[in-house]
Amino acid sequence: MPKEILPSGLTFVGFEDQSNGVTGIITDNSNGSTFHYNTGKLHRTDGPAVLYEDGFKLWFLYGKNCTKEMHKKLTTSSNAELLLLMGQGFDEYIATRLKGEL
C-alpha cells in the first residue's frame, strides 16, 4: 500500500478520497495511535478499528462502536446479512429484501 507521511506527523496508508468519504489507515506518529476508515467511518472487519499505543482498542463496524464480543459475532459468516444491514441502512436493506436479492 502507498504510504504518505505528512508534516503534521500523521501517516496515511492506502488512503482513497471517495465521493462518500475517505478509506484507509491513519497513524498518528506522535503517539502511535492507528485508525481504520471505510467511506468516512471508523470500520474494520478483521480487528479493532482504533488501536492506541498503550494497547487500548475500540471495535467499529460502519461507524458504530461495538464490543469485541459483538464484533466477533457480527463478522462471522452466519451474521453476514446483519453486517450488510449495518452498512446499507435499513431502507436499502428492506428494498433489497423485497427484490429478493439476498
C-alpha positions in Angstrom: 0.0 0.0 0.0 1.2 3.5 -0.7 2.3 5.4 2.4 2.4 9.2 2.8 3.9 10.9 5.9 2.7 14.5 6.4 4.4 17.3 8.3 1.7 17.0 10.9 3.1 13.7 12.0 0.2 11.6 10.5 0.9 8.7 8.2 -1.7 7.8 5.7 -1.7 4.2 4.3 -3.8 3.1 1.3 -5.9 6.2 1.6 -8.5 7.0 -1.1 -10.7 10.1 -1.2 -14.0 8.8 -2.4 -17.2 10.7 -3.0 -18.8 9.1 0.1 -15.8 9.6 2.4 -12.2 8.6 2.8 -11.0 5.0 3.1 -7.6 3.9 4.6 -5.5 3.8 7.7 -4.3 6.8 9.6 -1.4 6.5 12.1 -0.6 9.4 14.5 3.2 9.2 14.7 3.4 11.3 17.9 1.6 8.6 19.9 1.3 5.5 17.7 -2.5 5.5 17.5 -4.0 3.9 14.4 -7.4 4.5 13.0 -9.1 2.4 10.2 -11.6 4.2 8.0 -14.0 2.9 5.3 -16.1 5.5 3.4 -15.5 8.1 6.1 -16.5 6.0 9.0 -14.4 4.0 11.5 -14.7 0.4 10.3 -12.7 -2.8 10.3 -13.9 -6.4 10.0 -10.7 -8.2 10.9 -9.9 -6.5 14.2 -10.2 -3.3 16.1 -10.6 -0.1 14.1 -8.9 2.0 16.7 -5.6 1.0 18.4 -3.8 3.1 20.9 -0.1 2.8 21.7 -0.9 1.7 25.3 -2.8 -1.3 23.9 -6.4 0.1 24.3 -8.6 -1.0 21.4 -12.0 0.0 20.1 -14.1 -2.0 17.6 -16.2 -0.3 15.0 -18.4 -1.5 12.1 -19.6 1.1 9.7 -19.0 3.8 12.2 -20.9 2.0 15.0 -18.9 1.2 18.1 -19.3 -2.3 19.5 -17.7 -4.6 22.0 -15.1 -7.1 21.0 -17.5 -9.9 21.5 -20.3 -8.3 19.4 -17.7 -7.5 16.7 -16.7 -11.2 16.5 -20.4 -12.3 16.3 -21.2 -9.8 13.6 -18.3 -10.6 11.4 -18.9 -14.3 11.3 -20.3 -15.7 8.1 -23.6 -16.6 9.8 -24.2 -13.0 10.6 -23.2 -11.5 7.2 -26.7 -10.4 6.5 -26.8 -8.3 9.7 -23.4 -6.8 8.9 -24.7 -5.9 5.5 -27.7 -4.2 7.1 -25.4 -2.1 9.3 -23.5 -0.9 6.2 -26.5 -0.3 3.9 -29.0 1.2 6.2 -32.5 -0.1 7.0 -34.3 1.3 4.0 -31.9 -0.1 1.4 -31.9 -3.4 3.2 -35.7 -3.7 3.1 -35.7 -2.7 -0.6 -33.1 -5.4 -1.4 -35.0 -8.0 0.6 -38.2 -7.1 -1.3 -36.4 -7.6 -4.6 -35.2 -11.0 -3.5 -31.5 -10.1 -3.9 -30.4 -11.5 -0.6 
